[in-house]
């Protein structure tokens, strides 16, 4: 049986995507990705944000390590980050704001074995 994961960052209780303000650095949501080895992150920034988006993984939720390269954000933009063979237990999508303001909409999908 395959394991699947779908998480929408910034969704409200009705499942509508409302976004997360990136005027300051938001607190990342930690996802338990045990038995999930393939991830796809889609993101969209609106407004005029400046900062960096860094996918991170951990096995203890204390020590976090970069998964791939950080994405520099300097304007409204969107993109997709695919990851395969991710063996760690936890995942988070960390955004570090440096200036500007805007909104982040992101979705993480995962499949496992």
C-alpha positions in Angstrom: 0.0 0.0 0.0 1.3 3.4 -0.9 1.5 6.3 1.6 0.4 9.7 0.5 0.7 13.2 2.0 -0.9 16.5 0.9 -0.5 19.6 3.0 -1.6 23.1 2.1 0.3 25.8 3.9 -1.8 28.8 4.9 -5.2 27.0 4.4 -8.1 27.9 6.7 -10.3 25.5 8.5 -12.5 25.2 5.4 -9.6 24.1 3.3 -9.5 27.4 1.4 -6.0 28.7 0.6 -5.6 32.1 2.4 -1.8 32.3 2.4 0.8 33.1 5.0 2.2 36.6 5.4 5.9 36.9 4.6 6.4 40.5 5.8 8.3 38.8 8.7 9.7 35.3 8.9 6.8 32.8 9.5 7.1 29.8 11.7 7.5 26.7 9.5 5.1 23.8 9.7 6.8 20.5 10.5 5.6 17.5 8.5 6.2 13.9 9.6 7.3 12.2 6.3 8.1 8.7 7.6 7.3 6.3 4.8 7.1 9.2 2.3 10.2 9.2 0.1 9.1 11.5 -2.8 8.0 15.1 -2.3 6.8 17.9 -4.6 6.5 21.4 -3.3 4.7 24.0 -5.3 4.8 27.6 -4.1 3.5 31.1 -5.1 4.6 34.4 -3.7 2.4 37.5 -4.2 3.2 41.1 -3.4 6.8 42.3 -3.2 8.6 39.9 -0.9 12.4 39.6 -0.6 14.0 36.6 1.2 14.8 33.0 0.7 12.8 29.7 0.6 14.7 26.7 2.0 13.3 23.2 2.2 14.8 21.4 5.2 14.8 17.9 6.7 15.5 16.4 10.1 15.5 13.2 12.0 14.9 14.8 15.5 13.1 18.1 14.8 16.1 19.9 16.5 18.8 19.8 13.9 17.6 20.9 10.5 19.5 20.4 7.2 19.0 22.0 3.8 17.3 19.8 1.2 18.5 21.1 -2.1 19.4 24.8 -2.6 17.6 27.8 -1.2 15.4 29.7 -3.7 16.0 33.5 -3.7 12.8 35.4 -3.7 12.9 39.0 -4.9 9.4 39.6 -6.4 6.1 37.8 -6.9 6.9 34.4 -8.4 5.9 30.8 -8.4 7.6 27.4 -8.9 8.0 23.7 -8.1 10.6 21.8 -6.2 10.7 18.0 -6.7 12.6 15.7 -4.3 13.1 12.0 -4.6 14.6 9.4 -2.2 14.2 11.6 1.0 15.1 9.3 3.9 14.6 11.7 6.8 11.6 11.7 9.2 10.6 15.3 9.1 10.3 18.1 6.6 9.7 21.8 6.8 9.6 24.7 4.3 11.4 27.6 5.9 11.1 31.1 4.5 13.5 33.8 5.8 12.3 37.4 5.1 14.8 40.1 4.5 12.5 43.0 3.3 9.3 43.7 1.6 6.0 42.1 2.2 3.7 39.6 0.5 1.9 36.3 0.8 3.2 32.7 0.4 0.9 30.0 -0.8 2.5 26.5 -0.8 1.4 22.9 -1.1 3.5 19.8 -0.3 2.5 16.5 -1.9 4.3 13.3 -1.1 4.2 9.6 -2.0 5.9 6.7 -0.4 6.2 3.0 -0.4 
